[in-house]
């Protein structure tokens, strides 16, 4: 009888201890979850910033936003206080969190024209609008396809045609007009998940000046296209599939 009472008491005691442990663990888990969701102020890119832009000139393109602590990278910047004198190492894309690695000293930036020109090739430059240059998302070292469109063929007719005339051209330099600074203040974001910012859809302004490395024949084609026709570019990596030369006119488009 006494042994059964002792066993029952021990079982009850263990049950109470179990409840206390489960409650303590759940409470600690809740505290950890709340800690991870604590909002932290970080800098978010709200408008495109070209590589090489000084920190002092990109302030209007940044905004402070609150994100959960668990979603913030360890190197995320909360202010630009320690970044004076630095420049953007790469193009900064709207919506990304600004991290320390994106800012470097000016002498560390790979300057346009630093791409080695392969032996036997020459460089030629031309200007285009951003929509003709993959939205302005080209950098030295990329490879492009060069399309030329013109009206009128060899026989002097008025037909219109486009052709990808040069494949996988090496870009050696990209120069662009500076972005216009935003003048309207950005409202303070609400606590919690970030909302979509209309400024994220901002387009690059002005013309881009590209320099490419080509042989003499292809250089002449680019000059001709720039002088007498229209040029459009694609980003064409070395691994891109080539289906052969083809002239695209109205009949081909609607086949």
ABEGO torsion letter per residue (X at the ends): XAAAAAAAAAAAAAAAAAAAAAAAAAAAAAAAAAAAABBBBBBBBABBBBBGBBAAAAAAABBBBBBBAAABBAABBABAAAABGBBBABBBBBGBBBBAAABBBAAABBBBGABBBBBGBBBBBBBBBAAAAGGGABBBGBBBBBBBBBBEBAAGBABBBBBBABBGBBBABBBBBBBBBBABBBBBBBBEBBBBBAAAABBBBEBBBBBBBBBAAAAAAAAAAAAABBBBBBBBBAABBBAEBBBBBAAAAAX
